[in-house]
Amino acid sequence: MRCYEFVTSGNAFAVAEVQRPEPTAAEGRVIVRVRAASLNYRDLIQLRNLAGRNVVGRIPLSDGAGDVVAIGAGVSGVKVGDRVAGIFFPDWLDGRFDMKYHPGALGGATADGMMTEYADLAANAVVPIADHLTYEEAACLPCAGVTAWSALMNHGGISPNDTVLTLGTGGVSIFALQIANAVGCRVIGTSSSDAKRERLRELGCRDSINYRTMPDWEKEVARLTDKRGADCVVEVGGGGTLGKSMASVAAGGRIALIGVLTGFGPPSDSLFPIVAKNATLNGIYVGSRSDFLAMNAFLAAKAIRPIVDRTFPFEEFAQSLEYLASGSHLGKVVLTL
Ligand SMILES: NC(=O)c1ccc[n+]([C@@H]2O[C@H](COP(=O)([O-])OP(=O)(O)OC[C@H]3O[C@@H](n4cnc5c(N)ncnc54)[C@H](OP(=O)(O)O)[C@@H]3O)[C@@H](O)[C@H]2O)c1
């Protein structure tokens, strides 16, 4: 079968197409013919060796969707022909996170991912695709979708009329906008691009701020909310933006700390606003299979479709990663297999 592997490139990595034997279904496992996969910023972290993990020889990408083409002995609840997506942490089925789930994360240093014609997955590490979604749309969900869901619905506890603040227009933030909108929240979004702000408006974001031309954007959040702040902040920037997110969160509000777009360094700002505002700062690490199922039911009930910015063919994997790295996208970048 055709697949990609990470290869060494200087002090970091690149991707190369290789051939591997087609897998057969062992006991408790299923073989998925992957039809589409999607990119996340995480894949750039791996490629650039920003987290110091040796990924050489691993198949990249956590996110993919396709058809079950074979099932192993003892498998129930999944059958040949089912349309499924893989889950990010194959061992995290329910309940709270445990560090033992970490090594299983698809497309990481210790587990193969979905940039392959056939993926060999545990039978309970797949979820059905909602009927209204294409493979391309379903492939957007396992990492970015579930993360936005966990941030807003599990930890954020959002309710109608809450104000949600999203940073930038990448995969997680656009899912957060769609989910928060569907709950009936007011969303304030930020972007470095006025063209993307216009797109945010079309997607239902009532107010947006250009964080490049308005570097003190937390003041604009205060103005837009009559100094109250946002009930929930979807914090994808990390240390470089956390200070402004703390300034933007309402008293008693929640910050979902998700990302590292500004790097892995510590914040230069005092953490005291969290105390002074009685606010909550939660780390979010994707979510469980149960979270994925709950999100799928919500997406189906609300007829929400992921926003696919651009689709690349399998052969243009390297170009798709360059496109993601350019930051030109809004929403998700997808590969078709
Ligand atoms: N903890 C978890 O479980 C988890 C899960 C998923 C993702 N993440 C993390 O969350 C972050 C977002 O991931 P993603 O896949 O959604 O990324 P992505 O699709 O690559 O999003 C990139 C976008 O983020 C915006 N951005 C970049 N730098 C920014 C900054 N300093 N301030 C505000 N916005 C900025 C830009 O939007 P504009 O072009 O509009 O400015 C850019 O286009 C990454 O750090 C990723 O590692 C964590």
The ligand as a Gaussian input file, in Angstrom:
#p B3LYP/6-31G(d) Opt

LIG

0 1
 N       -4.117000      20.777000      23.248000
 C       -4.720000      20.166000      22.253000
 O       -5.357000      19.146000      22.406000
 C       -4.660000      20.775000      20.894000
 C       -5.464000      20.277000      19.876000
 C       -5.466000      20.933000      18.640000
 C       -4.623000      22.011000      18.441000
 N       -3.829000      22.413000      19.454000
 C       -2.991000      23.584000      19.297000
 O       -3.845000      24.689000      19.042000
 C       -3.207000      25.595000      18.149000
 C       -4.090000      25.782000      16.945000
 O       -4.110000      24.575000      16.220000
 P       -4.822000      24.513000      14.795000
 O       -4.558000      23.165000      14.241000
 O       -6.192000      25.036000      14.908000
 O       -3.915000      25.577000      14.015000
 P       -4.004000      26.162000      12.540000
 O       -5.200000      25.615000      11.844000
 O       -2.680000      25.969000      11.906000
 O       -4.268000      27.710000      12.825000
 C       -3.332000      28.675000      12.525000
 C       -3.988000      30.044000      12.654000
 O       -3.845000      30.531000      13.968000
 C       -3.766000      31.941000      13.949000
 N       -2.630000      32.428000      14.713000
 C       -1.314000      32.208000      14.498000
 N       -0.581000      32.874000      15.409000
 C       -1.464000      33.530000      16.200000
 C       -1.332000      34.418000      17.298000
 N       -0.143000      34.775000      17.777000
 N       -2.457000      34.911000      17.869000
 C       -3.673000      34.565000      17.402000
 N       -3.864000      33.747000      16.342000
 C       -2.760000      33.239000      15.759000
 C       -3.678000      32.371000      12.505000
 O       -4.983000      32.857000      12.141000
 P       -5.159000      34.204000      11.273000
 O       -4.536000      33.891000       9.939000
 O       -6.622000      34.436000      11.228000
 O       -4.419000      35.292000      11.997000
 C       -3.335000      31.084000      11.793000
 O       -3.827000      31.045000      10.489000
 C       -1.842000      24.995000      17.837000
 O       -0.884000      25.523000      18.709000
 C       -2.020000      23.519000      18.127000
 O       -0.827000      22.900000      18.472000
 C       -3.815000      21.820000      20.657000

